[in-house]
């Protein structure tokens, strides 16, 4: 899937329609808040949200940023993916 990764969001578009996104606005220098995950109902259960979160983790690693997670879906995802927790701030490991 072709994801679009921006400074504060990761997106999946198809035919001009936004079908999935993860938003991660900055909280302070070097730290973002993963605060929203959305997947269109037609794509739910197909691993799209997880793929987007993997892309977000890669982008954070590349830029040296860390994350706090306030989105309930993302918190569950990090709880199930220990290999991705290196991007979380101390004390906020999913």
Secondary structure, DSSP 4 states (H G I P E B T S, - for coil): --EEE-SSEEEEEETTEEEEEEEEEEEETTEEEEEEEEE-GGGTTTTHHHHHHHHHHHHHHHHT-EEEE--HHHHHHHHH-GGGGGGBPTT---
